[in-house]
Amino acid sequence: MPWAPYSGWATLGFLALVVALMGFSDGAERIAFSSIPVLAVVLAVGWRFVKRRERTPLG
């Protein structure tokens, strides 16, 4: 990646800025911002479910 590792940090900073600005918007952006915690919980539970299935032997 060009300018690594600084470009990675700049990308993460830009993403954080976009997410923070979503909280100050009206309409669909506010709904998306409010649903982030719910989506995080769903992803965490799904990840644990997939990892648990991966460990069990087949047969």
PyMOL Python script that loads the backbone (N, CA, C, O; Angstrom):
from pymol import cmd

cmd.read_pdbstr("""\
ATOM      1  N   MET A   1       0.855  -1.167   0.000  1.00  0.00           N
ATOM      2  CA  MET A   1       0.000   0.000   0.000  1.00  0.00           C
ATOM      3  C   MET A   1       0.905   1.235   0.000  1.00  0.00           C
ATOM      4  O   MET A   1       1.851   1.305   0.784  1.00  0.00           O
ATOM      5  N   PRO A   2       0.629   2.190  -0.855  1.00  0.00           N
ATOM      6  CA  PRO A   2       1.465   3.388  -0.896  1.00  0.00           C
ATOM      7  C   PRO A   2       1.429   4.148   0.434  1.00  0.00           C
ATOM      8  O   PRO A   2       0.381   4.243   1.074  1.00  0.00           O
ATOM      9  N   TRP A   3       2.555   4.674   0.833  1.00  0.00           N
ATOM     10  CA  TRP A   3       2.720   5.480   2.036  1.00  0.00           C
ATOM     11  C   TRP A   3       2.353   4.736   3.317  1.00  0.00           C
ATOM     12  O   TRP A   3       1.978   5.363   4.308  1.00  0.00           O
ATOM     13  N   ALA A   4       2.456   3.413   3.308  1.00  0.00           N
ATOM     14  CA  ALA A   4       2.140   2.630   4.505  1.00  0.00           C
ATOM     15  C   ALA A   4       3.131   2.977   5.600  1.00  0.00           C
ATOM     16  O   ALA A   4       4.281   3.269   5.271  1.00  0.00           O
ATOM     17  N   PRO A   5       2.787   2.968   6.831  1.00  0.00           N
ATOM     18  CA  PRO A   5       1.494   2.703   7.461  1.00  0.00           C
ATOM     19  C   PRO A   5       0.620   3.946   7.598  1.00  0.00           C
ATOM     20  O   PRO A   5      -0.490   3.869   8.125  1.00  0.00           O
ATOM     21  N   TYR A   6       1.111   5.088   7.129  1.00  0.00           N
ATOM     22  CA  TYR A   6       0.368   6.330   7.331  1.00  0.00           C
ATOM     23  C   TYR A   6      -0.941   6.363   6.555  1.00  0.00           C
ATOM     24  O   TYR A   6      -1.915   6.957   7.018  1.00  0.00           O
ATOM     25  N   SER A   7      -0.981   5.747   5.401  1.00  0.00           N
ATOM     26  CA  SER A   7      -2.216   5.750   4.622  1.00  0.00           C
ATOM     27  C   SER A   7      -3.302   4.930   5.312  1.00  0.00           C
ATOM     28  O   SER A   7      -4.483   5.261   5.208  1.00  0.00           O
ATOM     29  N   GLY A   8      -2.921   3.874   6.008  1.00  0.00           N
ATOM     30  CA  GLY A   8      -3.900   3.088   6.759  1.00  0.00           C
ATOM     31  C   GLY A   8      -4.511   3.886   7.903  1.00  0.00           C
ATOM     32  O   GLY A   8      -5.718   3.840   8.137  1.00  0.00           O
ATOM     33  N   TRP A   9      -3.651   4.623   8.615  1.00  0.00           N
ATOM     34  CA  TRP A   9      -4.146   5.465   9.709  1.00  0.00           C
ATOM     35  C   TRP A   9      -5.024   6.594   9.191  1.00  0.00           C
ATOM     36  O   TRP A   9      -6.027   6.941   9.814  1.00  0.00           O
ATOM     37  N   ALA A  10      -4.650   7.166   8.055  1.00  0.00           N
ATOM     38  CA  ALA A  10      -5.475   8.225   7.465  1.00  0.00           C
ATOM     39  C   ALA A  10      -6.840   7.686   7.048  1.00  0.00           C
ATOM     40  O   ALA A  10      -7.852   8.369   7.203  1.00  0.00           O
ATOM     41  N   THR A  11      -6.869   6.477   6.525  1.00  0.00           N
ATOM     42  CA  THR A  11      -8.137   5.861   6.132  1.00  0.00           C
ATOM     43  C   THR A  11      -9.023   5.616   7.340  1.00  0.00           C
ATOM     44  O   THR A  11     -10.222   5.891   7.297  1.00  0.00           O
ATOM     45  N   LEU A  12      -8.443   5.100   8.422  1.00  0.00           N
ATOM     46  CA  LEU A  12      -9.223   4.873   9.645  1.00  0.00           C
ATOM     47  C   LEU A  12      -9.726   6.187  10.239  1.00  0.00           C
ATOM     48  O   LEU A  12     -10.847   6.247  10.745  1.00  0.00           O
ATOM     49  N   GLY A  13      -8.912   7.233  10.181  1.00  0.00           N
ATOM     50  CA  GLY A  13      -9.344   8.536  10.666  1.00  0.00           C
ATOM     51  C   GLY A  13     -10.494   9.089   9.843  1.00  0.00           C
ATOM     52  O   GLY A  13     -11.441   9.653  10.392  1.00  0.00           O
ATOM     53  N   PHE A  14     -10.416   8.931   8.532  1.00  0.00           N
ATOM     54  CA  PHE A  14     -11.496   9.395   7.667  1.00  0.00           C
ATOM     55  C   PHE A  14     -12.783   8.628   7.958  1.00  0.00           C
ATOM     56  O   PHE A  14     -13.858   9.226   8.010  1.00  0.00           O
ATOM     57  N   LEU A  15     -12.689   7.320   8.146  1.00  0.00           N
ATOM     58  CA  LEU A  15     -13.867   6.518   8.474  1.00  0.00           C
ATOM     59  C   LEU A  15     -14.477   6.963   9.795  1.00  0.00           C
ATOM     60  O   LEU A  15     -15.699   7.067   9.905  1.00  0.00           O
ATOM     61  N   ALA A  16     -13.650   7.227  10.795  1.00  0.00           N
ATOM     62  CA  ALA A  16     -14.152   7.706  12.090  1.00  0.00           C
ATOM     63  C   ALA A  16     -14.838   9.061  11.936  1.00  0.00           C
ATOM     64  O   ALA A  16     -15.864   9.310  12.569  1.00  0.00           O
ATOM     65  N   LEU A  17     -14.279   9.940  11.100  1.00  0.00           N
ATOM     66  CA  LEU A  17     -14.892  11.241  10.858  1.00  0.00           C
ATOM     67  C   LEU A  17     -16.268  11.095  10.202  1.00  0.00           C
ATOM     68  O   LEU A  17     -17.218  11.779  10.583  1.00  0.00           O
ATOM     69  N   VAL A  18     -16.367  10.216   9.231  1.00  0.00           N
ATOM     70  CA  VAL A  18     -17.647   9.999   8.549  1.00  0.00           C
ATOM     71  C   VAL A  18     -18.693   9.449   9.513  1.00  0.00           C
ATOM     72  O   VAL A  18     -19.843   9.889   9.504  1.00  0.00           O
ATOM     73  N   VAL A  19     -18.295   8.492  10.340  1.00  0.00           N
ATOM     74  CA  VAL A  19     -19.245   7.915  11.303  1.00  0.00           C
ATOM     75  C   VAL A  19     -19.671   8.965  12.325  1.00  0.00           C
ATOM     76  O   VAL A  19     -20.845   9.032  12.689  1.00  0.00           O
ATOM     77  N   ALA A  20     -18.735   9.780  12.787  1.00  0.00           N
ATOM     78  CA  ALA A  20     -19.082  10.832  13.750  1.00  0.00           C
ATOM     79  C   ALA A  20     -20.023  11.862  13.127  1.00  0.00           C
ATOM     80  O   ALA A  20     -20.963  12.309  13.784  1.00  0.00           O
ATOM     81  N   LEU A  21     -19.787  12.239  11.889  1.00  0.00           N
ATOM     82  CA  LEU A  21     -20.660  13.216  11.237  1.00  0.00           C
ATOM     83  C   LEU A  21     -22.042  12.653  10.943  1.00  0.00           C
ATOM     84  O   LEU A  21     -23.006  13.409  10.827  1.00  0.00           O
ATOM     85  N   MET A  22     -22.150  11.341  10.823  1.00  0.00           N
ATOM     86  CA  MET A  22     -23.464  10.725  10.619  1.00  0.00           C
ATOM     87  C   MET A  22     -24.369  10.992  11.811  1.00  0.00           C
ATOM     88  O   MET A  22     -25.583  11.116  11.648  1.00  0.00           O
ATOM     89  N   GLY A  23     -23.802  11.081  12.999  1.00  0.00           N
ATOM     90  CA  GLY A  23     -24.597  11.344  14.191  1.00  0.00           C
ATOM     91  C   GLY A  23     -25.208  12.727  14.225  1.00  0.00           C
ATOM     92  O   GLY A  23     -26.205  12.938  14.914  1.00  0.00           O
ATOM     93  N   PHE A  24     -24.634  13.680  13.495  1.00  0.00           N
ATOM     94  CA  PHE A  24     -25.136  15.043  13.470  1.00  0.00           C
ATOM     95  C   PHE A  24     -26.085  15.307  12.306  1.00  0.00           C
ATOM     96  O   PHE A  24     -26.624  16.408  12.188  1.00  0.00           O
ATOM     97  N   SER A  25     -26.294  14.324  11.453  1.00  0.00           N
ATOM     98  CA  SER A  25     -27.167  14.499  10.294  1.00  0.00           C
ATOM     99  C   SER A  25     -28.600  14.139  10.642  1.00  0.00           C
ATOM    100  O   SER A  25     -28.875  13.548  11.686  1.00  0.00           O
ATOM    101  N   ASP A  26     -29.499  14.505   9.756  1.00  0.00           N
ATOM    102  CA  ASP A  26     -30.904  14.119   9.897  1.00  0.00           C
ATOM    103  C   ASP A  26     -31.233  13.089   8.828  1.00  0.00           C
ATOM    104  O   ASP A  26     -30.542  12.982   7.815  1.00  0.00           O
ATOM    105  N   GLY A  27     -32.285  12.344   9.064  1.00  0.00           N
ATOM    106  CA  GLY A  27     -32.758  11.411   8.050  1.00  0.00           C
ATOM    107  C   GLY A  27     -32.085  10.054   8.125  1.00  0.00           C
ATOM    108  O   GLY A  27     -31.867   9.503   9.204  1.00  0.00           O
ATOM    109  N   ALA A  28     -31.761   9.529   6.954  1.00  0.00           N
ATOM    110  CA  ALA A  28     -31.253   8.163   6.848  1.00  0.00           C
ATOM    111  C   ALA A  28     -29.906   7.999   7.542  1.00  0.00           C
ATOM    112  O   ALA A  28     -29.608   6.929   8.073  1.00  0.00           O
ATOM    113  N   GLU A  29     -29.089   9.053   7.540  1.00  0.00           N
ATOM    114  CA  GLU A  29     -27.788   8.947   8.198  1.00  0.00           C
ATOM    115  C   GLU A  29     -27.939   8.750   9.699  1.00  0.00           C
ATOM    116  O   GLU A  29     -27.179   8.001  10.312  1.00  0.00           O
ATOM    117  N   ARG A  30     -28.913   9.416  10.285  1.00  0.00           N
ATOM    118  CA  ARG A  30     -29.148   9.277  11.728  1.00  0.00           C
ATOM    119  C   ARG A  30     -29.618   7.858  12.054  1.00  0.00           C
ATOM    120  O   ARG A  30     -29.210   7.287  13.065  1.00  0.00           O
ATOM    121  N   ILE A  31     -30.467   7.290  11.207  1.00  0.00           N
ATOM    122  CA  ILE A  31     -30.932   5.918  11.417  1.00  0.00           C
ATOM    123  C   ILE A  31     -29.769   4.946  11.308  1.00  0.00           C
ATOM    124  O   ILE A  31     -29.645   4.032  12.123  1.00  0.00           O
ATOM    125  N   ALA A  32     -28.919   5.135  10.314  1.00  0.00           N
ATOM    126  CA  ALA A  32     -27.756   4.270  10.148  1.00  0.00           C
ATOM    127  C   ALA A  32     -26.816   4.393  11.343  1.00  0.00           C
ATOM    128  O   ALA A  32     -26.287   3.387  11.817  1.00  0.00           O
ATOM    129  N   PHE A  33     -26.601   5.610  11.834  1.00  0.00           N
ATOM    130  CA  PHE A  33     -25.722   5.827  12.976  1.00  0.00           C
ATOM    131  C   PHE A  33     -26.291   5.165  14.222  1.00  0.00           C
ATOM    132  O   PHE A  33     -25.549   4.575  15.007  1.00  0.00           O
ATOM    133  N   SER A  34     -27.602   5.260  14.410  1.00  0.00           N
ATOM    134  CA  SER A  34     -28.238   4.664  15.586  1.00  0.00           C
ATOM    135  C   SER A  34     -28.228   3.143  15.545  1.00  0.00           C
ATOM    136  O   SER A  34     -28.282   2.500  16.593  1.00  0.00           O
ATOM    137  N   SER A  35     -28.160   2.562  14.365  1.00  0.00           N
ATOM    138  CA  SER A  35     -28.193   1.108  14.259  1.00  0.00           C
ATOM    139  C   SER A  35     -26.804   0.470  14.362  1.00  0.00           C
ATOM    140  O   SER A  35     -26.702  -0.757  14.353  1.00  0.00           O
ATOM    141  N   ILE A  36     -25.750   1.251  14.457  1.00  0.00           N
ATOM    142  CA  ILE A  36     -24.394   0.695  14.542  1.00  0.00           C
ATOM    143  C   ILE A  36     -24.225  -0.232  15.748  1.00  0.00           C
ATOM    144  O   ILE A  36     -23.677  -1.320  15.574  1.00  0.00           O
ATOM    145  N   PRO A  37     -24.666   0.133  16.974  1.00  0.00           N
ATOM    146  CA  PRO A  37     -24.511  -0.802  18.094  1.00  0.00           C
ATOM    147  C   PRO A  37     -25.261  -2.120  17.890  1.00  0.00           C
ATOM    148  O   PRO A  37     -24.764  -3.184  18.259  1.00  0.00           O
ATOM    149  N   VAL A  38     -26.441  -2.047  17.308  1.00  0.00           N
ATOM    150  CA  VAL A  38     -27.211  -3.269  17.044  1.00  0.00           C
ATOM    151  C   VAL A  38     -26.473  -4.147  16.041  1.00  0.00           C
ATOM    152  O   VAL A  38     -26.378  -5.360  16.230  1.00  0.00           O
ATOM    153  N   LEU A  39     -25.956  -3.549  14.990  1.00  0.00           N
ATOM    154  CA  LEU A  39     -25.217  -4.310  13.994  1.00  0.00           C
ATOM    155  C   LEU A  39     -23.945  -4.918  14.586  1.00  0.00           C
ATOM    156  O   LEU A  39     -23.566  -6.031  14.221  1.00  0.00           O
ATOM    157  N   ALA A  40     -23.291  -4.207  15.487  1.00  0.00           N
ATOM    158  CA  ALA A  40     -22.085  -4.735  16.127  1.00  0.00           C
ATOM    159  C   ALA A  40     -22.400  -5.967  16.962  1.00  0.00           C
ATOM    160  O   ALA A  40     -21.641  -6.936  16.956  1.00  0.00           O
ATOM    161  N   VAL A  41     -23.519  -5.930  17.680  1.00  0.00           N
ATOM    162  CA  VAL A  41     -23.917  -7.091  18.489  1.00  0.00           C
ATOM    163  C   VAL A  41     -24.263  -8.270  17.587  1.00  0.00           C
ATOM    164  O   VAL A  41     -23.859  -9.398  17.870  1.00  0.00           O
ATOM    165  N   VAL A  42     -24.998  -8.032  16.517  1.00  0.00           N
ATOM    166  CA  VAL A  42     -25.360  -9.105  15.583  1.00  0.00           C
ATOM    167  C   VAL A  42     -24.112  -9.726  14.968  1.00  0.00           C
ATOM    168  O   VAL A  42     -24.023 -10.949  14.859  1.00  0.00           O
ATOM    169  N   LEU A  43     -23.148  -8.903  14.566  1.00  0.00           N
ATOM    170  CA  LEU A  43     -21.910  -9.432  13.999  1.00  0.00           C
ATOM    171  C   LEU A  43     -21.110 -10.230  15.016  1.00  0.00           C
ATOM    172  O   LEU A  43     -20.544 -11.270  14.676  1.00  0.00           O
ATOM    173  N   ALA A  44     -21.052  -9.760  16.262  1.00  0.00           N
ATOM    174  CA  ALA A  44     -20.309 -10.481  17.302  1.00  0.00           C
ATOM    175  C   ALA A  44     -20.941 -11.844  17.592  1.00  0.00           C
ATOM    176  O   ALA A  44     -20.233 -12.843  17.715  1.00  0.00           O
ATOM    177  N   VAL A  45     -22.258 -11.884  17.700  1.00  0.00           N
ATOM    178  CA  VAL A  45     -22.952 -13.157  17.948  1.00  0.00           C
ATOM    179  C   VAL A  45     -22.780 -14.090  16.760  1.00  0.00           C
ATOM    180  O   VAL A  45     -22.539 -15.284  16.939  1.00  0.00           O
ATOM    181  N   GLY A  46     -22.901 -13.568  15.568  1.00  0.00           N
ATOM    182  CA  GLY A  46     -22.711 -14.396  14.380  1.00  0.00           C
ATOM    183  C   GLY A  46     -21.301 -14.943  14.282  1.00  0.00           C
ATOM    184  O   GLY A  46     -21.107 -16.096  13.897  1.00  0.00           O
ATOM    185  N   TRP A  47     -20.312 -14.125  14.628  1.00  0.00           N
ATOM    186  CA  TRP A  47     -18.915 -14.575  14.598  1.00  0.00           C
ATOM    187  C   TRP A  47     -18.692 -15.714  15.592  1.00  0.00           C
ATOM    188  O   TRP A  47     -18.024 -16.698  15.274  1.00  0.00           O
ATOM    189  N   ARG A  48     -19.246 -15.578  16.781  1.00  0.00           N
ATOM    190  CA  ARG A  48     -19.107 -16.662  17.778  1.00  0.00           C
ATOM    191  C   ARG A  48     -19.796 -17.936  17.293  1.00  0.00           C
ATOM    192  O   ARG A  48     -19.286 -19.036  17.508  1.00  0.00           O
ATOM    193  N   PHE A  49     -20.940 -17.795  16.648  1.00  0.00           N
ATOM    194  CA  PHE A  49     -21.656 -18.962  16.128  1.00  0.00           C
ATOM    195  C   PHE A  49     -20.833 -19.659  15.047  1.00  0.00           C
ATOM    196  O   PHE A  49     -20.732 -20.886  15.042  1.00  0.00           O
ATOM    197  N   VAL A  50     -20.254 -18.899  14.145  1.00  0.00           N
ATOM    198  CA  VAL A  50     -19.450 -19.475  13.070  1.00  0.00           C
ATOM    199  C   VAL A  50     -18.197 -20.131  13.634  1.00  0.00           C
ATOM    200  O   VAL A  50     -17.826 -21.223  13.203  1.00  0.00           O
ATOM    201  N   LYS A  51     -17.546 -19.488  14.583  1.00  0.00           N
ATOM    202  CA  LYS A  51     -16.331 -20.058  15.161  1.00  0.00           C
ATOM    203  C   LYS A  51     -16.639 -21.341  15.932  1.00  0.00           C
ATOM    204  O   LYS A  51     -15.840 -22.278  15.920  1.00  0.00           O
ATOM    205  N   ARG A  52     -17.779 -21.390  16.594  1.00  0.00           N
ATOM    206  CA  ARG A  52     -18.151 -22.597  17.338  1.00  0.00           C
ATOM    207  C   ARG A  52     -18.418 -23.746  16.366  1.00  0.00           C
ATOM    208  O   ARG A  52     -18.009 -24.878  16.625  1.00  0.00           O
ATOM    209  N   ARG A  53     -19.096 -23.474  15.256  1.00  0.00           N
ATOM    210  CA  ARG A  53     -19.368 -24.513  14.245  1.00  0.00           C
ATOM    211  C   ARG A  53     -18.082 -24.992  13.609  1.00  0.00           C
ATOM    212  O   ARG A  53     -17.976 -26.160  13.234  1.00  0.00           O
ATOM    213  N   GLU A  54     -17.105 -24.115  13.480  1.00  0.00           N
ATOM    214  CA  GLU A  54     -15.850 -24.445  12.834  1.00  0.00           C
ATOM    215  C   GLU A  54     -15.046 -25.434  13.678  1.00  0.00           C
ATOM    216  O   GLU A  54     -14.334 -26.270  13.120  1.00  0.00           O
ATOM    217  N   ARG A  55     -15.143 -25.361  15.006  1.00  0.00           N
ATOM    218  CA  ARG A  55     -14.372 -26.217  15.901  1.00  0.00           C
ATOM    219  C   ARG A  55     -14.928 -27.618  16.041  1.00  0.00           C
ATOM    220  O   ARG A  55     -14.175 -28.550  16.325  1.00  0.00           O
ATOM    221  N   THR A  56     -16.247 -27.796  15.848  1.00  0.00           N
ATOM    222  CA  THR A  56     -16.834 -29.108  16.038  1.00  0.00           C
ATOM    223  C   THR A  56     -16.459 -30.026  14.857  1.00  0.00           C
ATOM    224  O   THR A  56     -16.577 -29.630  13.698  1.00  0.00           O
ATOM    225  N   PRO A  57     -16.012 -31.243  15.161  1.00  0.00           N
ATOM    226  CA  PRO A  57     -15.629 -32.156  14.073  1.00  0.00           C
ATOM    227  C   PRO A  57     -16.852 -32.646  13.299  1.00  0.00           C
ATOM    228  O   PRO A  57     -17.936 -32.808  13.858  1.00  0.00           O
ATOM    229  N   LEU A  58     -16.658 -32.873  12.031  1.00  0.00           N
ATOM    230  CA  LEU A  58     -17.743 -33.370  11.188  1.00  0.00           C
ATOM    231  C   LEU A  58     -17.930 -34.870  11.416  1.00  0.00           C
ATOM    232  O   LEU A  58     -16.971 -35.595  11.680  1.00  0.00           O
ATOM    233  N   GLY A  59     -19.158 -35.315  11.310  1.00  0.00           N
ATOM    234  CA  GLY A  59     -19.418 -36.748  11.398  1.00  0.00           C
ATOM    235  C   GLY A  59     -20.061 -37.067  12.679  1.00  0.00           C
ATOM    236  O   GLY A  59     -20.363 -38.231  12.944  1.00  0.00           O
TER     237      GLY A  59
END
""", "prot")
cmd.dss("prot")
cmd.show_as("cartoon", "prot")
cmd.util.cbc("prot")
cmd.orient("prot")
